Amino acid sequence: MTATIATATRVTHAALLGLGAYRPRRVVPNAEIVDQINSTDEWIKTRSGIEARRWAGDDETIVSMSTAASRDALKAAGIRADQVDAVVLATSSQMVLGPSAGAVVATELGMTDTAAFDVSAGCAGFCYALADAAALVRAGEAQYVLVIGVERLSDLLDPHDRTCAFIFADGAGAAIVGPSETEGIGPVAWGSDGSQTQAIKQDKDFQQYFAEVAAAEAVGETTVRPYIRMNGSAVFRWAVTYLEKACREALDRAGVSVEDLDAFVPHQANGRITDALIRTLGLPDTAAVARDIVETGNTSAASIPMAMEQLLRSGEAKPGDLALLLGFGAGLAYAGQVVKLPAI
């Protein structure tokens, strides 16, 4: 006789229950980096909207920043660490192949025997992880999921690179996803375009780098370590021509219109991209728009939760407001969903 496999007990709705963020102590204004990249404060602000960014100190690691943000998210949600069934951590700057940062963070939070894994989807990482978490909750595979977006991109910056050194930054954001009586996380609209990999990438893989080191050492020379590089013009063109479709798909899948939105939280990539999306979508003047990039820079996978936290902390938006999230970047990849903003 063949046994019947049981099915997990599904739930109908999932929601963001609590949010937390960690911002590194060190504030780096434009004035501190302009000489190294032969630029000016005005040029940086005009090109990106950035006035300052946060760069992590030696003790502010991927794990420690994630843990701090997660503690705040747990507190805001009113959930204990031992109630969390899974941790999904999004990052592109974890500098080791293993163990997963998510597993270490789970242990730091006092979790035991908790599922944990990392997601690498560039600046869309948090929205990818959020989609995974919501699916886990709805499928009955987890009751509560901790979702983290975290980066230490300062580790990957060439300080003299005029295209990147002023943009990328560090930080962490975390959210608790759990069951809800009403829907709080709309269906995800996501995709990727691998033909655009040259737009944002590490300029050499480690296999190539190790070969260069060996060759250089043989003749008493040194070689340049890998850095992140970006073709800003290519990313901008892709963003302003392609992301309207992603936004409208997320709205359509959630069954809401742009006029219904209380807030818009795009990835904090560039102020001009945000402005272009606002115009293209016809976002109402009443909707709050996240502009965390001004003081925080581009924190890639950490960008969306940190921008949500700033919008809520400032009072421009409030828990329960209807918001469109949109992450996009290296891959090139994008992901977006309509959500009800959580507590902080």
C-alpha positions as a printed NumPy array, in Angstrom:
array([[  0.   ,   0.   ,   0.   ],
       [  1.377,   3.431,  -0.945],
       [  1.312,   6.029,   1.813],
       [ -0.249,   9.414,   1.146],
       [  1.992,  12.452,   1.549],
       [  0.493,  15.123,   3.758],
       [  0.195,  18.728,   2.578],
       [  1.201,  21.706,   4.693],
       [ -1.701,  23.755,   6.017],
       [ -1.989,  26.819,   3.833],
       [ -2.973,  30.339,   4.89 ],
       [ -4.724,  32.841,   2.668],
       [ -2.889,  36.061,   3.376],
       [  0.581,  37.262,   4.375],
       [  1.732,  40.672,   5.587],
       [  4.686,  42.703,   6.78 ],
       [  4.347,  42.763,  10.568],
       [  7.373,  44.739,  11.711],
       [ 10.385,  46.6  ,  10.325],
       [ 13.843,  47.5  ,  11.568],
       [ 16.96 ,  49.166,  10.177],
       [ 20.604,  49.63 ,  11.055],
       [ 22.619,  52.588,   9.778],
       [ 26.409,  52.536,  10.268],
       [ 27.831,  55.142,  12.647],
       [ 30.14 ,  56.832,  10.15 ],
       [ 28.527,  59.535,   8.018],
       [ 30.549,  60.319,   4.881],
       [ 29.579,  63.625,   3.24 ],
       [ 30.381,  64.33 ,  -0.39 ],
       [ 33.14 ,  66.71 ,   0.7  ],
       [ 35.096,  63.759,   2.082],
       [ 35.365,  61.945,  -1.254],
       [ 35.286,  64.59 ,  -4.008],
       [ 39.064,  65.06 ,  -4.235],
       [ 39.698,  61.328,  -4.733],
       [ 37.32 ,  61.157,  -7.689],
       [ 38.098,  64.614,  -9.113],
       [ 34.54 ,  65.779,  -8.621],
       [ 32.428,  68.307,  -6.708],
       [ 29.613,  68.2  ,  -4.195],
       [ 27.304,  69.867,  -6.724],
       [ 28.144,  67.33 ,  -9.462],
       [ 27.38 ,  64.386,  -7.156],
       [ 24.084,  65.883,  -5.967],
       [ 23.018,  66.742,  -9.516],
       [ 23.887,  63.303, -10.888],
       [ 22.515,  61.184,  -8.045],
       [ 20.781,  63.239,  -5.369],
       [ 23.272,  62.   ,  -2.762],
       [ 24.554,  64.406,  -0.111],
       [ 26.05 ,  61.81 ,   2.252],
       [ 26.259,  58.075,   2.811],
       [ 27.064,  55.642,   5.641],
       [ 30.154,  53.428,   5.516],
       [ 30.556,  50.641,   8.057],
       [ 33.367,  50.385,  10.57 ],
       [ 35.374,  47.232,  11.178],
       [ 32.923,  46.03 ,  13.847],
       [ 29.846,  46.714,  11.688],
       [ 29.742,  43.493,   9.738],
       [ 27.12 ,  41.887,   7.511],
       [ 26.114,  39.74 ,  10.481],
       [ 26.171,  42.436,  13.18 ],
       [ 24.217,  44.967,  11.107],
       [ 21.668,  42.306,  10.139],
       [ 21.292,  41.208,  13.741],
       [ 20.698,  44.764,  14.966],
       [ 18.082,  45.477,  12.28 ],
       [ 16.405,  42.127,  12.959],
       [ 16.089,  42.786,  16.684],
       [ 14.229,  46.011,  15.897],
       [ 11.971,  44.217,  13.402],
       [ 11.118,  41.494,  15.924],
       [ 10.31 ,  44.093,  18.565],
       [  8.124,  46.088,  16.172],
       [  6.229,  42.939,  15.158],
       [  5.835,  41.705,  18.729],
       [  7.39 ,  38.384,  17.704],
       [  9.997,  36.392,  19.661],
       [ 13.048,  35.038,  17.864],
       [ 12.034,  31.477,  18.711],
       [  8.774,  31.955,  16.777],
       [ 10.631,  32.545,  13.498],
       [ 10.668,  29.5  ,  11.223],
       [ 12.961,  30.779,   8.466],
       [ 15.47 ,  33.532,   7.699],
       [ 15.931,  34.799,   4.14 ],
       [ 18.871,  37.193,   3.808],
       [ 19.585,  39.185,   0.646],
       [ 23.097,  40.514,  -0.008],
       [ 25.711,  40.868,  -2.721],
       [ 28.625,  41.802,  -0.472],
       [ 29.129,  38.815,   1.821],
       [ 32.835,  38.2  ,   1.216],
       [ 32.835,  34.479,   1.992],
       [ 31.168,  31.586,   0.191],
       [ 29.998,  29.957,   3.395],
       [ 28.421,  29.681,   5.834],
       [ 25.374,  31.64 ,   4.735],
       [ 25.041,  34.934,   6.553],
       [ 21.404,  34.092,   7.27 ],
       [ 22.357,  31.025,   9.287],
       [ 24.846,  32.974,  11.395],
       [ 22.344,  35.775,  12.018],
       [ 19.742,  33.21 ,  13.128],
       [ 22.164,  31.851,  15.695],
       [ 23.119,  35.361,  16.87 ],
       [ 19.428,  36.026,  17.48 ],
       [ 19.141,  32.883,  19.591],
       [ 17.267,  30.802,  17.046],
       [ 17.877,  27.062,  16.974],
       [ 17.268,  24.632,  14.135],
       [ 15.822,  27.441,  12.007],
       [ 15.897,  27.314,   8.21 ],
       [ 18.137,  30.056,   6.822],
       [ 19.553,  30.911,   3.417],
       [ 20.961,  33.812,   1.411],
       [ 19.617,  35.351,  -1.797],
       [ 21.81 ,  37.127,  -4.345],
       [ 19.722,  39.314,  -6.651],
       [ 21.607,  42.6  ,  -6.487],
       [ 19.575,  45.683,  -5.679],
       [ 16.351,  43.725,  -6.199],
       [ 17.426,  41.297,  -3.465],
       [ 15.097,  42.411,  -0.679],
       [ 12.007,  42.277,  -2.901],
       [ 13.063,  38.816,  -4.136],
       [ 13.502,  37.664,  -0.529],
       [ 10.166,  39.219,   0.44 ],
       [  8.427,  37.292,  -2.336],
       [ 10.042,  34.069,  -1.107],
       [  8.981,  34.775,   2.466],
       [  5.383,  35.559,   1.551],
       [  5.186,  32.344,  -0.486],
       [  6.562,  30.321,   2.438],
       [  3.947,  31.765,   4.774],
       [  1.034,  31.273,   2.378],
       [  2.113,  27.722,   1.588],
       [  2.174,  26.849,   5.274],
       [  5.902,  26.055,   5.223],
       [  6.583,  28.778,   7.801],
       [  4.445,  30.863,  10.129],
       [  6.904,  33.718,  10.552],
       [  9.832,  34.567,   8.295],
       [ 12.602,  37.078,   8.944],
       [ 13.602,  38.893,   5.746],
       [ 16.877,  40.84 ,   5.694],
       [ 18.554,  43.106,   3.148],
       [ 22.143,  43.99 ,   4.039],
       [ 25.272,  45.313,   2.344],
       [ 28.858,  46.394,   3.031],
       [ 29.47 ,  47.768,  -0.45 ],
       [ 32.288,  50.003,   0.774],
       [ 34.383,  46.797,   0.796],
       [ 33.956,  46.572,  -2.98 ],
       [ 34.605,  50.208,  -3.913],
       [ 37.604,  51.567,  -5.772],
       [ 37.944,  54.908,  -3.934],
       [ 39.165,  56.602,  -7.126],
       [ 36.377,  55.335,  -9.411],
       [ 34.364,  58.379, -10.443],
       [ 31.409,  56.221, -11.52 ],
       [ 30.954,  54.249,  -8.278],
       [ 32.824,  55.648,  -5.293],
       [ 30.194,  58.256,  -4.443],
       [ 27.147,  56.018,  -4.94 ],
       [ 27.356,  52.814,  -2.932],
       [ 27.025,  52.527,   0.825],
       [ 26.383,  50.206,   3.766],
       [ 23.506,  49.289,   6.044],
       [ 20.82 ,  46.76 ,   6.852],
       [ 17.048,  46.512,   6.966],
       [ 14.862,  43.672,   8.21 ],
       [ 11.194,  42.761,   8.254],
       [  8.982,  40.082,   9.772],
       [  6.503,  38.414,   7.408],
       [  3.637,  36.414,   8.844],
       [ -0.018,  35.393,   8.386],
       [ -2.694,  38.051,   8.234],
       [ -6.498,  38.233,   8.147],
       [ -6.27 ,  40.515,   5.088],
       [ -3.71 ,  40.65 ,   2.308],
       [ -0.651,  42.74 ,   3.089],
       [  1.788,  41.674,   0.346],
       [  0.655,  41.667,  -3.244],
       [  1.839,  39.187,  -5.89 ],
       [  5.383,  39.906,  -7.019],
       [  6.217,  41.235, -10.48 ],
       [  9.774,  40.183, -11.198],
       [ 12.216,  39.342, -13.94 ],
       [ 15.785,  39.667, -15.178],
       [ 17.822,  40.504, -18.257],
       [ 21.134,  38.626, -18.31 ],
       [ 22.17 ,  40.386, -21.515],
       [ 22.813,  43.485, -19.391],
       [ 25.354,  41.942, -17.017],
       [ 28.048,  44.442, -18.045],
       [ 26.009,  47.346, -16.674],
       [ 26.84 ,  46.526, -13.018],
       [ 29.307,  43.803, -12.12 ],
       [ 32.465,  42.835, -10.284],
       [ 35.202,  43.667, -12.767],
       [ 37.018,  40.342, -12.427],
       [ 36.061,  37.014, -10.867],
       [ 38.238,  35.552,  -8.141],
       [ 39.603,  32.809, -10.356],
       [ 40.931,  35.489, -12.706],
       [ 42.217,  37.532,  -9.776],
       [ 44.103,  34.594,  -8.235],
       [ 45.718,  33.866, -11.613],
       [ 46.801,  37.508, -11.866],
       [ 48.225,  37.417,  -8.325],
       [ 50.267,  34.304,  -9.099],
       [ 51.604,  35.822, -12.328],
       [ 52.44 ,  39.119, -10.624],
       [ 54.191,  37.446,  -7.69 ],
       [ 56.368,  35.468, -10.115],
       [ 57.873,  38.724, -11.406],
       [ 57.788,  40.662,  -8.135],
       [ 54.801,  42.831,  -9.016],
       [ 51.332,  43.399,  -7.579],
       [ 47.889,  43.339,  -9.135],
       [ 44.644,  45.188,  -8.544],
       [ 41.953,  43.474,  -6.477],
       [ 38.389,  43.065,  -7.824],
       [ 36.026,  46.035,  -7.545],
       [ 32.402,  46.706,  -8.404],
       [ 31.999,  48.684, -11.648],
       [ 28.957,  50.337, -13.153],
       [ 27.943,  51.876, -16.445],
       [ 25.576,  54.459, -15.012],
       [ 24.219,  55.577, -18.386],
       [ 23.284,  52.015, -19.351],
       [ 21.524,  51.432, -16.039],
       [ 19.646,  54.729, -16.32 ],
       [ 18.441,  53.976, -19.844],
       [ 17.269,  50.489, -18.812],
       [ 15.563,  51.806, -15.697],
       [ 13.558,  54.632, -17.237],
       [ 12.433,  52.574, -20.244],
       [ 11.763,  49.175, -18.616],
       [ 10.702,  49.719, -15.027],
       [  7.366,  51.368, -15.803],
       [  6.238,  47.939, -17.038],
       [  7.373,  46.334, -13.775],
       [  5.513,  48.918, -11.683],
       [  2.302,  48.605, -13.664],
       [  2.473,  44.807, -13.529],
       [  2.855,  44.894,  -9.734],
       [ -0.133,  47.251,  -9.471],
       [ -2.242,  45.14 , -11.827],
       [ -1.416,  41.904, -10.021],
       [ -2.382,  43.487,  -6.703],
       [ -5.621,  44.832,  -8.184],
       [ -4.911,  48.459,  -7.295],
       [ -4.326,  51.603,  -9.322],
       [ -1.556,  54.167,  -8.998],
       [ -4.152,  56.587,  -7.564],
       [ -4.698,  54.176,  -4.65 ],
       [ -1.095,  54.445,  -3.481],
       [ -0.168,  56.241,  -0.276],
       [  3.565,  55.758,  -0.828],
       [  6.185,  54.784,  -3.387],
       [  9.393,  53.093,  -2.207],
       [ 11.73 ,  52.553,  -5.162],
       [ 15.25 ,  51.224,  -4.808],
       [ 17.43 ,  54.155,  -3.824],
       [ 19.622,  54.013,  -6.919],
       [ 19.477,  57.541,  -8.228],
       [ 17.237,  60.507,  -7.559],
       [ 16.776,  61.13 , -11.273],
       [ 15.493,  57.577, -11.827],
       [ 12.965,  58.087,  -9.018],
       [ 11.809,  61.37 , -10.558],
       [ 11.449,  59.759, -13.993],
       [  9.348,  56.905, -12.575],
       [  7.087,  59.334, -10.704],
       [  6.39 ,  61.249, -13.917],
       [  5.918,  58.133, -16.036],
       [  3.531,  56.479, -13.588],
       [  1.568,  59.638, -12.899],
       [  2.009,  59.153,  -9.149],
       [ -0.439,  61.373,  -7.237],
       [  0.978,  64.34 ,  -5.33 ],
       [ -0.54 ,  62.925,  -2.152],
       [  1.721,  59.851,  -2.243],
       [  4.848,  59.966,  -0.1  ],
       [  8.048,  59.123,  -1.983],
       [ 11.083,  57.53 ,  -0.307],
       [ 14.245,  59.589,  -0.849],
       [ 16.539,  57.938,   1.652],
       [ 19.343,  58.101,  -0.944],
       [ 20.011,  61.728,   0.008],
       [ 21.539,  60.817,   3.383],
       [ 22.128,  57.063,   3.006],
       [ 23.359,  56.492,  -0.56 ],
       [ 22.685,  53.353,  -2.572],
       [ 22.682,  50.359,  -0.227],
       [ 21.599,  47.799,  -2.849],
       [ 19.712,  44.924,  -1.172],
       [ 19.309,  46.98 ,   2.032],
       [ 17.833,  49.936,   0.17 ],
       [ 14.116,  49.094,   0.208],
       [ 13.711,  48.236,   3.919],
       [ 15.916,  51.152,   4.976],
       [ 13.911,  53.539,   2.787],
       [ 10.629,  52.171,   4.191],
       [ 11.923,  52.692,   7.723],
       [ 12.977,  56.281,   6.975],
       [  9.604,  57.092,   5.408],
       [  7.762,  55.741,   8.453],
       [ 10.16 ,  57.275,  10.99 ],
       [  9.797,  60.702,   9.366],
       [  6.006,  60.53 ,   9.579],
       [  5.593,  60.98 ,   5.821],
       [  3.912,  57.561,   5.774],
       [  2.259,  55.485,   8.469],
       [  1.728,  51.779,   9.209],
       [ -1.079,  50.371,   7.096],
       [ -0.478,  52.742,   4.182],
       [ -0.551,  51.179,   0.721],
       [  2.907,  51.316,  -0.857],
       [  4.532,  50.147,  -4.087],
       [  8.003,  48.668,  -3.577],
       [ 10.369,  48.334,  -6.541],
       [ 13.873,  46.893,  -6.37 ],
       [ 16.106,  46.894,  -9.456],
       [ 19.761,  46.68 , -10.388],
       [ 22.615,  44.252, -11.005],
       [ 21.634,  41.242, -13.07 ],
       [ 19.978,  43.231, -14.407],
       [ 17.036,  42.182, -12.279],
       [ 13.887,  43.728, -10.872],
       [ 11.133,  42.818,  -8.418],
       [  8.216,  44.779,  -7.066],
       [  5.087,  44.311,  -5.031],
       [  2.332,  46.363,  -3.446],
       [  2.372,  46.124,   0.357],
       [  0.758,  47.572,   3.44 ],
       [  3.486,  49.3  ,   5.401],
       [  4.373,  47.652,   8.732],
       [  5.007,  48.95 ,  12.219],
       [  8.449,  50.22 ,  13.265]])
